Amino acid sequence: MSNVAGGARFEAPSLLQSKAIQNPGVIWPLLLSALGWLVLALFSGRSGGLELCLGVGSGTFERVRASFDLGLFLANPVRLAAEWAAMVAAMMLPVIVPHLSILCARTHPAFKRQVLVAALAGYLGIWLLLGVPLVPILLLTHAVGEVISWPILLPVLAYGAAAIWLFVPIRCAALRRCHRVPIFYGGSTAQQRGAFTYGMRLGGVCAVICLPAMAAPMLSGQGLMAMFLVTQVLLSERLTPSPRAAVFVVPMGLIALLGVLHI
Amino acid sequence: MVESIHFEQLLVSGIHSQEARMVIRIRKEVYSLEPADETLEWYRRAVAALRQRPLGDPTSWWWMAAVHGNPGITPPANSAGFWDRCQHQTWYFLPWHRGYITAFEAIVAKAVEDLGGPPEWALPYWNYSLTIPPEARRLPPAFRTQFLADGSENALFAPRAADASGDVGLRDVDVSLDALGEDDFTPSMSFQTGFGGPRTGFSHFGNANGELESIPHNALHVRIGGWMSNPNTAAFDPIFWLHHCNIDRLWEEWRATDPSHTNPPEANWLQGVTFQLHGADGQPWAFAPKDLQDTTQVLHGYRYDTLPGPLVVVGAGVVEMAGLDIEPELAGASDAPVTLDGDLTHAQVLMQTEGLRTSFTEGILPTPIKVYLRLENVTGAGVPADYDVLINLVDDDLPPLEVGVLSTFGIANSSDPDGDHGGQGLTQVYDISAAAERLKLTSETASLLQVSFRTVAQRPVPEFVPLGIEGLEILTPDAASIQIGRIGIYFE
């Protein structure tokens, strides 16, 4: 559809006036993501840093304190889980907006909300489960890092691994396979079951694609800004018409540099 | 065949060039060529010459054909990034093929000139949608026979589902130009139709065909059969280039017939992806869709005999008001996948009009503006086939209404789980508004719709011509095996 005003063609704001905004597959995941960022910001503000990012702003003293905080972590699984959930919502939900948008567009209006909730539940559920083994790994990495003092090596290793992962065939295959959006049949219950299963599968595929990059800010002891930048890189890769892994190595390197500089 | 135009004429298109005078080639309809015209004869000689060039030569016949798709030829080392690049089910379908046939035209034209032919040689197009002359839907005579009068091999011949008169069974629905009535080049992200195809990234094979790609493009490929029916072998058939020349012409015609028919203004389309081919000199040529909007500026420059001169170029700053229309809603769907089996397959769609947008159900809008039939996630393998699609209500006595053709060109590529889009298959959309009105499909009484798929009969394809290159013979002889993920009815 086109419009002409005063003889000149013009562009409407692309998102707010587009069909897409009528689609709950777009708006609710984005609101949840915004809520995730808000929660992360609040946690960060209250304690001077995210518990999942031990070394925020760290000098020697902070690192020692971070090691000390390890005990507190283990004693506070609720906050840990909440932070992880907020982090997943904040960083990963924008990435799957196109999938959920297509899902909703192809679902009968009577079932859209149930299908969306089921898909989100499956997606977030699989990510929360992934957090169970991931968090001890992160804590262990930090603890070791504190002992042998790796302030520079940690960001270099974490982002280096994430950059190498960009080129690994299994990741490239996962990137292609995540394009497929399935179709659900039957009544409300059957469709919700299908959507939940799809959400879990999509979560698993997304984890293969994104987990190393997503974990890099945590391993490097970086905070919100690094997480936000990594999210932009992951989003850019999905939105670039012809993504090439090599292109995304540079921004990864720059975010790693921020980690080296304790930013 | 050469037309000289002055720079002043180009100014109307907003083009500013250092060249005050340039020469462009004129592409003519193949059946309009005079009996004494040698365009096809020089094409034949050039094709034969290009076939003599080695596989690793970017100006060889083999190389240029494998750029579209490689049937299994062992690729030379320098082919990385050049072979297997055709764009399908994407908004890059038209621009990529424009670049492709124009690069090919440059290579052939140079070969023609090297052979002593006319320097102004241009690729002809085959307008199979014409009804006059009556033979326009038949394969042009120069392409029909395997051997010439002197007993030598005809380089324009390829295995096809054609009889001796060149009849490949084209029907009105196969060569329909309904696509030219489509207003938008590219539709919204979530409901994919449009004239030119859906928004995608680089898409060797994708999901949803644009209207023009679906009909007549896909149907022609399948009706001609043989190498043409498989994207990995299609460009090895010399008729491929005349077919795509016609598709390119239809793009120009679509733009020329209505000022609102404009190319996408988005930067992602204009320059989001850069493609690479080779020019006549064998040197790489990089281009993006923004470089192809004026045909007189593409490589040597060309235009079509029946169309006006250069069209107004839509620049990156001239953009479109988009997205104020209403998103379609699913109003009914099949409750299981449908496997096409035998000559006729029936499937049922349960209509669920309750819960739809209040404007429909409360009578603010008396009826949906549009009704679409959407075949989603169509996957399969084997030799592609065409199917007539028909609808009727289960509980009425009316004969089924034909609503379109399902063409499965490229289905094996789109079903490949390791392909660009994870093997989600094809999606085909039909505007069935007129048929829906006749069936009163939008009323609450219409509860069960029957959708039928009738296999379109096709002539057998003769044994393949031995061309002395390994790989071409792999075209699978297996019959088509097609599954439709879901049949959906959408109201808009």
HADDOCK unambig.tbl for C-alpha pairs under 7 A between the chains (distance, minus, plus):
assign (segid A and resid 1 and name CA) (segid B and resid 184 and name CA) 6.37 0.50 0.50
assign (segid A and resid 1 and name CA) (segid B and resid 321 and name CA) 6.63 0.50 0.50
assign (segid A and resid 1 and name CA) (segid B and resid 322 and name CA) 5.66 0.50 0.50
assign (segid A and resid 2 and name CA) (segid B and resid 260 and name CA) 6.96 0.50 0.50
assign (segid A and resid 2 and name CA) (segid B and resid 320 and name CA) 5.53 0.50 0.50
assign (segid A and resid 2 and name CA) (segid B and resid 321 and name CA) 4.88 0.50 0.50
assign (segid A and resid 2 and name CA) (segid B and resid 322 and name CA) 6.23 0.50 0.50
assign (segid A and resid 3 and name CA) (segid B and resid 320 and name CA) 6.95 0.50 0.50
assign (segid A and resid 3 and name CA) (segid B and resid 321 and name CA) 5.40 0.50 0.50
assign (segid A and resid 9 and name CA) (segid B and resid 318 and name CA) 6.32 0.50 0.50
assign (segid A and resid 9 and name CA) (segid B and resid 319 and name CA) 6.19 0.50 0.50
assign (segid A and resid 9 and name CA) (segid B and resid 320 and name CA) 6.36 0.50 0.50
assign (segid A and resid 10 and name CA) (segid B and resid 318 and name CA) 6.91 0.50 0.50
assign (segid A and resid 10 and name CA) (segid B and resid 319 and name CA) 5.62 0.50 0.50
assign (segid A and resid 10 and name CA) (segid B and resid 320 and name CA) 5.88 0.50 0.50
assign (segid A and resid 10 and name CA) (segid B and resid 321 and name CA) 6.07 0.50 0.50
assign (segid A and resid 11 and name CA) (segid B and resid 319 and name CA) 5.48 0.50 0.50
assign (segid A and resid 11 and name CA) (segid B and resid 320 and name CA) 5.20 0.50 0.50
assign (segid A and resid 11 and name CA) (segid B and resid 321 and name CA) 4.75 0.50 0.50
assign (segid A and resid 12 and name CA) (segid B and resid 321 and name CA) 5.30 0.50 0.50
assign (segid A and resid 12 and name CA) (segid B and resid 322 and name CA) 6.71 0.50 0.50
assign (segid A and resid 17 and name CA) (segid B and resid 323 and name CA) 6.38 0.50 0.50
assign (segid A and resid 17 and name CA) (segid B and resid 324 and name CA) 6.35 0.50 0.50
assign (segid A and resid 18 and name CA) (segid B and resid 322 and name CA) 6.84 0.50 0.50
assign (segid A and resid 18 and name CA) (segid B and resid 323 and name CA) 4.22 0.50 0.50
assign (segid A and resid 18 and name CA) (segid B and resid 324 and name CA) 6.05 0.50 0.50
assign (segid A and resid 19 and name CA) (segid B and resid 323 and name CA) 5.21 0.50 0.50
assign (segid A and resid 19 and name CA) (segid B and resid 324 and name CA) 6.56 0.50 0.50
assign (segid A and resid 19 and name CA) (segid B and resid 325 and name CA) 6.91 0.50 0.50
assign (segid A and resid 19 and name CA) (segid B and resid 326 and name CA) 6.53 0.50 0.50
assign (segid A and resid 19 and name CA) (segid B and resid 327 and name CA) 5.86 0.50 0.50
assign (segid A and resid 101 and name CA) (segid B and resid 190 and name CA) 6.68 0.50 0.50
assign (segid A and resid 102 and name CA) (segid B and resid 190 and name CA) 5.12 0.50 0.50
assign (segid A and resid 105 and name CA) (segid B and resid 190 and name CA) 6.03 0.50 0.50
assign (segid A and resid 105 and name CA) (segid B and resid 329 and name CA) 6.95 0.50 0.50
assign (segid A and resid 106 and name CA) (segid B and resid 330 and name CA) 6.26 0.50 0.50
assign (segid A and resid 107 and name CA) (segid B and resid 330 and name CA) 6.12 0.50 0.50
assign (segid A and resid 108 and name CA) (segid B and resid 329 and name CA) 6.77 0.50 0.50
assign (segid A and resid 108 and name CA) (segid B and resid 330 and name CA) 4.86 0.50 0.50
assign (segid A and resid 108 and name CA) (segid B and resid 331 and name CA) 6.42 0.50 0.50
assign (segid A and resid 109 and name CA) (segid B and resid 329 and name CA) 6.90 0.50 0.50
assign (segid A and resid 109 and name CA) (segid B and resid 355 and name CA) 6.16 0.50 0.50
assign (segid A and resid 109 and name CA) (segid B and resid 356 and name CA) 6.04 0.50 0.50
assign (segid A and resid 110 and name CA) (segid B and resid 355 and name CA) 5.42 0.50 0.50
assign (segid A and resid 173 and name CA) (segid B and resid 418 and name CA) 6.47 0.50 0.50
assign (segid A and resid 176 and name CA) (segid B and resid 418 and name CA) 6.90 0.50 0.50
assign (segid A and resid 176 and name CA) (segid B and resid 419 and name CA) 6.81 0.50 0.50
assign (segid A and resid 176 and name CA) (segid B and resid 420 and name CA) 5.38 0.50 0.50
assign (segid A and resid 176 and name CA) (segid B and resid 421 and name CA) 5.27 0.50 0.50
assign (segid A and resid 176 and name CA) (segid B and resid 422 and name CA) 5.05 0.50 0.50
assign (segid A and resid 177 and name CA) (segid B and resid 417 and name CA) 6.75 0.50 0.50
assign (segid A and resid 177 and name CA) (segid B and resid 421 and name CA) 6.25 0.50 0.50
assign (segid A and resid 177 and name CA) (segid B and resid 422 and name CA) 3.90 0.50 0.50
assign (segid A and resid 178 and name CA) (segid B and resid 422 and name CA) 6.73 0.50 0.50
assign (segid A and resid 179 and name CA) (segid B and resid 421 and name CA) 5.13 0.50 0.50
assign (segid A and resid 179 and name CA) (segid B and resid 422 and name CA) 5.81 0.50 0.50
assign (segid A and resid 180 and name CA) (segid B and resid 421 and name CA) 6.34 0.50 0.50
assign (segid A and resid 180 and name CA) (segid B and resid 422 and name CA) 5.53 0.50 0.50
assign (segid A and resid 180 and name CA) (segid B and resid 423 and name CA) 6.94 0.50 0.50
assign (segid A and resid 180 and name CA) (segid B and resid 424 and name CA) 5.16 0.50 0.50
assign (segid A and resid 185 and name CA) (segid B and resid 335 and name CA) 5.12 0.50 0.50
assign (segid A and resid 185 and name CA) (segid B and resid 336 and name CA) 6.37 0.50 0.50
assign (segid A and resid 186 and name CA) (segid B and resid 335 and name CA) 5.67 0.50 0.50
assign (segid A and resid 240 and name CA) (segid B and resid 201 and name CA) 6.79 0.50 0.50
assign (segid A and resid 241 and name CA) (segid B and resid 200 and name CA) 6.46 0.50 0.50
assign (segid A and resid 241 and name CA) (segid B and resid 201 and name CA) 3.41 0.50 0.50
assign (segid A and resid 241 and name CA) (segid B and resid 202 and name CA) 5.77 0.50 0.50
assign (segid A and resid 241 and name CA) (segid B and resid 268 and name CA) 6.91 0.50 0.50
assign (segid A and resid 241 and name CA) (segid B and resid 272 and name CA) 5.84 0.50 0.50
assign (segid A and resid 241 and name CA) (segid B and resid 273 and name CA) 6.20 0.50 0.50
assign (segid A and resid 242 and name CA) (segid B and resid 201 and name CA) 5.29 0.50 0.50
assign (segid A and resid 242 and name CA) (segid B and resid 202 and name CA) 5.08 0.50 0.50
assign (segid A and resid 242 and name CA) (segid B and resid 273 and name CA) 5.93 0.50 0.50
